[in-house]
Amino acid sequence: MPVLTLGVREQVAIYRRQGWYCVPLRPRSKMPVRADWPNLRIEADAINAEFSPKDNVGLILGEPSGWLVDVDLDCQEAVALADQYLPATPAITGRPSAGDSHRWNIAAGATTEKHTDPYDGSMIVELRSTGAQTVVGPSMHPDGEPYDVLEAEPATVPAPMLAACVRALAWAVVAKRQPSRAAQSTPGHSPASPPHAAGGGPDVENRAVAYLNAMPPAIAGSGGHSQTYAAATALVHGFGVEPARAMELLSQYYNPRCDPPWSEKELQHKITQAATKPHDRPFGWLRDEGHTHTEELVDLSRFQLAPKAAATATVIEPETPPDVVPDPGQLPERLFEVPGFVRRVMDFTLANAPYPNVGLAFCGAMALQSFLAGRKVCTRGDLRTNLYLLALASSGTGKEFPRKVNSQVLFQIGLAASLGDKFASGEGIQDALVRTGRMLFQNDEMDGVLRQINPDRENSRESIPNILLTLYTSAGDVYPVRVKANQKEAIHVDQPHLTLFGTATPQYFYEALSKRMLTNGFFARLNIIDVGKRGSGQSPGSARNLPEAILETAKWWADFEPGTGNFLNFHPKPLVVEFTPDAAAEIEDLRRQTEVEYDKAEAAGDEVARTAWSRTCEHATKLALIYACSENHLEPQIGMPAVEWANEFAMHQTRRQLYLASIHVAENPFHAECLKLVKRLSEHPDRRMQRRQLMRAMKLRAGDFDQIVGTLVQQGDLEPVVIETATRPAQGYQLTCPA
């Protein structure tokens, strides 16, 4: 059956729907019809007027078309070597006599580069971007050959990587044509092309550079130490590049892509390690076995390449691979045990809630104690009781009742003005603190607040997360409030106190997680409690019928004024709660332990871990202070039971935060699907599933599913298994990483 070819106008309309702009070319020509074609942006409603049925079609490249770029292979040697040097992409076009001479990618920021033979000036290959256009089907060549229609989706790759691969391809063509002279020259218009590697000729270093540029860059918080060590190992040990030259290549091609870039000393350390440490593979294995950048070592799935490339890619195992972050699980129920006031409030909540939940009762009671002691007590280091609690609770778990209990307590002791629910704005939070000095906010839409962290790239002072972060760190300081219109003098709040008891649906919370959120100071100060399933139903009581013991203690805190003077409401003088000597030594041990973890994270360039460990000891100290106030409000003292409980609580919180980062925060859409598959398996019995069940759960096409599975298998996160069923054995997969 003959293939039906769409007309010019119909095909141009399809290109426009894909986000690409087209310009009309003269029939059987590459010449645009209009001289102003670089600025021409023909929308769908103008296609019929601008294009005639006989016109050729040119695709505008670069920024106007979403950074669509074309690698134009201008000689048969380049076409023949393209698979070895260029990133794989399903979007390949050409015409019968020229072969697959055009390879299409999405490469943001790519610039046009032409590479010519230095001996005869002939074109080898051109990376075409903004300011250029390329002829595509249903156009016709002057000799009557049809151009291919661009139908497949171009692969997305980093622009520096693509440019380096194109340069390496040009060098390979020169080396193939003139092997005896290639070591003395570089391809035209390629000032950055490298000289030859020792003992291997120019082609070896070309391949080494292409390989290097295809490797994932070191990104803080994402295993940057191991990735940079792998890059150094590939150069020094894999391709046999001299250490001094390898240092130059890392600095020139790899380090600019790292975030943040390594110092010269740090890069040199990686080179030295690669040159002196023992390795599993023989010296020069990449050079001698002729591997290219799409083969072993590089996880190209991070660049969202075609399935073929991802299926053949593996990740090198450095000598000391990064640890897999284990799941510490939900907070053990024993850590919900805080004696005194917190326990009494919890008992009342659990006895009267329609669906009692220990985790929610704990969060509510801790928030209440945190608020009551606010601006009243501090540690010798001036840490306060301000606490930010986030309970992950699904609908119907009973999260309303603990909030009602707190509201009733504050209402009945005369502090209802210090209650807040939803955050209308950052300015509203400030205004409330100006009025009362301390606030208890109980917010049921915290996932929405957390999402504001991601788009708030300017950290605007008015954003709610930024206001909450600043208030948290200002609890022992003076907080300046914004100056309003027509306001003559600035307003300050001395030692503002804000306690937050927020709730969020787990699904929405996990969806809101991002690397930016995990490294934001506000997130690091949250205590996140996954409360699990709701409890069994019971006949509810009323939150208004509070026990006298609870009201008496709450009223004592409301009336407690540790300092003297007429301005205590404006300038409080909190009571310093001391540690016992053994408790002080215990909290000091925790500080040293977390500093070791912080240093490890800093050395590895792991920004997420560094942020998490930086607040662990502070969390523990605050929690121990609240424990002491709950245990004995009349004479609070931080003893060993308080510190041992607080240390375990804070360490669990940090480890849980790092685990959440490892399974929910993706580098790109492909990585997100990998994390999703791992999460599916981790939630299944025995951490294994049949292939057809897993495919159905992932809702992916077979090709995409195989690409993800192949990547995870080669990374060592997944292994194929045979699963016995009632009828016959079935193919399946099992997680290999620890639970």
Secondary structure, DSSP 4 states (H G I P E B T S, - for coil): -PPPPPPHHHHHHHHHHTT--EEEE-TTSSSBSSTTGGG----GGGHHHH--TT-EEEEEPBGGGTSEEEEEE-SHHHHHHHHHHSPP-S-EEEETTTEEEEEEEE-TT---EEEE-TTT--EEEEEE-TT-EEEETT-B-TTSPBPPP--SPPEE--HHHHHHHHHHHHHHHHHHH-TTTGGG---BT-TT---PBTTTHHHHHHHHHHHHHHSPPPBTTS-HHHHHHHHHHIIIIIS---HHHHHHHIIIIIGGGSBSPPPHHHHHHHHHHHHHS--SSPTTHHHHTT--TTSTT--GGGGT--HHHHHT------SSPPPPPP---SPPGGGG--TTHHHHHHHHHHHH-SS--HHHHHHHHHHHHHHHTTTTEE-TT------EEEEE--TTS-THHHHHHHHHHHHHTT-GGGEE-S---HHHHHHHHHHHSEEEEEES-HHHHHHTTTT-TT--TTSHHHHHHHHHHTTTSEEEEPPPTT--S-EEEES-EEEEEEEE-HHHHHHH--HHHHHSHHHHTEEEEE--S---------TT---HHHHHHHHHHHH---S-STTTTTS--PEEPPBPHHHHHHHHHHHHHHHHHHHHHHHTT-HHHHHHHHTHHHHHHHHHHHHHHHH-SSS--B-HHHHHHHHHHHHHHHHHHHHHHHHH--SSHHHHHHHHHHHHHHTSGGGEEEHHHHHHHHT--HHHHHHHHHHHHHHTSEEEEEE--SSS-EEEEEE-S--
